[in-house]
Amino acid sequence: MRRLILFAVLALAACGKSEEPRNPGPAPDVAMNFSQPIDARGTDPSWGLKIRGVQLTLTRPNQPDLVATAPGAVIQPSQASWTAALPDGRAMKVSLFASPCSEGVGDVKYSFSAEVVLPDSSPLTGCAGPPVAPRAAAAKR
């Protein structure tokens, strides 16, 4: 009799597992290889950032490029950040967040939003992702 009850319980448990969950839950975090080249840009004010390995290059209109070195990205769920040493010894912090972003209506769409924090300056915000091929960017405009 005990074996029959045990068999019935196991059979019911097995049946319950065969159903697909009705609510699969939240989508997994966006994954990206942060060791590959990444470009970021912002429009208000206009700026651009290139991440190439441990070198970060920030470009802004009417200012010299800032080239900084970071030991690597600190990767957490849904975000990555770099703290880079500037030539004057201060630090620039770059953060990417897994949040869809676009530069404007109908423009290139990116997988990440970006923030650049410089000493004595307001944060720069924009979008980031793998470098866009020149032909693809021209075709979308």
C-alpha positions as CSV (number, residue, x, y, z in Angstrom):
1,M,0.0,0.0,0.0
2,R,2.8,2.4,0.9
3,R,4.5,1.8,-2.5
4,L,1.2,2.5,-4.3
5,I,0.9,5.9,-2.5
6,L,4.5,6.7,-3.1
7,F,4.1,5.9,-6.8
8,A,1.0,8.0,-7.0
9,V,2.7,11.0,-5.4
10,L,5.7,10.7,-7.7
11,A,3.5,10.4,-10.8
12,L,1.6,13.6,-9.8
13,A,4.8,15.4,-9.1
14,A,6.2,14.4,-12.5
15,C,3.0,15.6,-14.2
16,G,3.2,19.0,-12.6
17,K,6.7,19.6,-13.9
18,S,5.8,18.9,-17.5
19,E,3.7,22.1,-17.8
20,E,5.3,25.2,-19.1
21,P,5.3,28.1,-16.6
22,R,2.5,30.6,-17.4
23,N,4.7,33.6,-16.4
24,P,8.4,33.0,-17.4
25,G,9.5,36.0,-15.3
26,P,11.8,38.9,-16.3
27,A,14.0,38.6,-19.4
28,P,17.7,37.8,-18.6
29,D,20.2,40.7,-18.4
30,V,21.6,41.9,-21.6
31,A,25.0,40.3,-22.2
32,M,27.9,42.0,-23.9
33,N,31.6,41.3,-24.2
34,F,33.1,44.4,-22.6
35,S,36.6,43.5,-23.9
36,Q,35.5,44.3,-27.4
37,P,35.5,47.9,-28.8
38,I,32.7,50.1,-27.5
39,D,31.6,53.5,-28.7
40,A,29.4,55.9,-26.8
41,R,28.1,59.3,-27.7
42,G,25.9,62.1,-26.4
43,T,24.1,65.0,-27.9
44,D,23.5,67.5,-25.2
45,P,26.3,68.5,-25.1
46,S,27.9,66.7,-28.0
47,W,30.6,64.2,-27.0
48,G,32.0,60.9,-28.1
49,L,33.9,58.1,-26.2
50,K,35.9,55.2,-27.6
51,I,36.7,52.2,-25.3
52,R,39.5,50.1,-26.8
53,G,40.8,47.6,-24.2
54,V,42.1,49.6,-21.3
55,Q,42.2,52.9,-23.2
56,L,39.3,55.4,-23.1
57,T,39.3,58.4,-25.4
58,L,36.8,61.2,-24.8
59,T,36.2,63.8,-27.5
60,R,34.2,67.0,-27.1
61,P,33.9,70.0,-29.4
62,N,36.5,72.8,-28.9
63,Q,38.4,70.8,-26.3
64,P,41.5,68.5,-26.6
65,D,40.8,64.8,-26.5
66,L,41.1,63.2,-23.0
67,V,42.9,59.9,-23.2
68,A,42.7,57.8,-20.0
69,T,43.7,54.3,-18.9
70,A,41.5,52.0,-16.9
71,P,42.6,48.6,-15.5
72,G,39.4,47.0,-16.8
73,A,35.7,47.0,-16.4
74,V,33.9,46.3,-13.1
75,I,30.9,44.2,-14.3
76,Q,27.7,43.9,-12.3
77,P,24.3,42.7,-13.3
78,S,22.9,45.1,-16.0
79,Q,25.9,47.4,-16.0
80,A,29.7,47.8,-16.4
81,S,31.9,50.7,-15.2
82,W,35.5,51.9,-15.7
83,T,37.4,54.2,-13.5
84,A,40.2,55.6,-15.6
85,A,43.2,57.7,-14.6
86,L,43.5,61.0,-16.4
87,P,46.9,62.6,-17.3
88,D,46.5,65.1,-14.4
89,G,46.1,62.3,-11.8
90,R,42.3,62.7,-11.4
91,A,39.8,60.1,-12.4
92,M,37.1,59.8,-15.1
93,K,34.3,57.2,-14.4
94,V,32.4,55.7,-17.3
95,S,29.3,53.6,-16.7
96,L,27.2,51.6,-19.2
97,F,23.7,50.4,-18.2
98,A,21.7,47.7,-20.0
99,S,18.9,50.1,-21.1
100,P,17.9,50.6,-24.8
101,C,18.9,54.0,-26.0
102,S,18.7,56.0,-29.2
103,E,20.3,59.4,-30.1
104,G,17.0,60.7,-31.4
105,V,13.9,59.8,-33.3
106,G,14.8,57.4,-36.2
107,D,18.5,57.4,-35.4
108,V,20.8,54.5,-34.5
109,K,19.6,52.4,-31.6
110,Y,22.0,51.2,-28.9
111,S,21.8,48.4,-26.3
112,F,23.2,50.6,-23.5
113,S,22.8,54.0,-22.0
114,A,26.1,55.7,-21.0
115,E,27.3,58.1,-18.4
116,V,30.7,59.8,-18.2
117,V,31.6,61.6,-14.9
118,L,34.6,64.0,-15.1
119,P,36.1,65.9,-12.2
120,D,34.5,69.3,-11.7
121,S,31.9,68.8,-14.4
122,S,28.3,67.7,-14.8
123,P,27.8,64.1,-15.9
124,L,27.7,63.5,-19.7
125,T,24.9,61.1,-20.7
126,G,24.3,59.3,-23.9
127,C,24.1,55.9,-25.7
128,A,26.7,53.1,-26.2
129,G,27.3,49.9,-28.0
130,P,29.6,48.2,-30.5
131,P,31.0,50.6,-33.1
132,V,28.6,51.2,-35.9
133,A,29.9,50.5,-39.3
134,P,30.1,53.8,-41.4
135,R,27.9,52.3,-44.1
136,A,25.2,51.2,-41.6
137,A,25.2,54.6,-40.0
138,A,24.9,56.4,-43.3
139,A,22.1,54.1,-44.5
140,K,20.0,54.7,-41.4
141,R,20.1,58.5,-41.8
